[in-house]
Amino acid sequence: ELGIPAIYYTNNISARPIFFASGAASVLGMIAGLIEKKEIYSRMKEYFETA
């Protein structure tokens, strides 16, 4: 309802290694990629608000 995108742990985070620096970099890279898509999420929210 608030239009805040979320990541499901079981689908996205658990499939990546989270140990050591390379694991952390993998997870942070995925999160950064999602944050970069903020405009897309805003357009999706607007679409459903006007539908």
C-alpha positions in Angstrom: 0.0 0.0 0.0 2.9 2.4 0.7 4.7 1.5 -2.5 7.9 0.4 -0.7 9.6 -2.4 -2.6 10.8 -5.3 -0.5 13.1 -8.2 -1.0 12.0 -11.7 0.1 14.9 -13.4 2.0 14.0 -16.9 0.8 14.1 -15.9 -2.9 16.9 -13.5 -3.3 19.2 -13.2 -0.3 19.4 -16.9 0.7 20.5 -17.9 -2.8 23.7 -15.8 -2.5 26.7 -16.6 -0.4 26.9 -14.1 2.5 30.3 -15.1 3.9 33.3 -13.0 3.7 33.8 -9.8 1.6 32.8 -11.4 -1.7 29.4 -12.5 -0.2 28.7 -9.1 1.3 29.7 -7.4 -2.0 27.2 -9.7 -3.9 24.3 -8.8 -1.5 25.2 -5.1 -1.5 25.4 -5.1 -5.3 22.0 -6.6 -5.6 20.5 -4.0 -3.1 22.2 -1.2 -5.0 20.7 -2.4 -8.2 17.3 -2.4 -6.7 17.7 1.1 -5.3 18.8 2.4 -8.8 15.4 1.2 -10.1 13.5 3.6 -7.8 11.9 5.4 -10.7 10.5 2.2 -12.1 8.9 1.4 -8.7 7.4 5.0 -8.5 5.8 4.5 -12.0 4.4 1.1 -10.9 2.9 2.7 -7.8 1.4 5.5 -9.8 -0.1 3.1 -12.3 -1.9 1.1 -9.5 -3.1 4.3 -7.8 -4.8 5.5 -10.9 -6.2 2.1 -12.0 
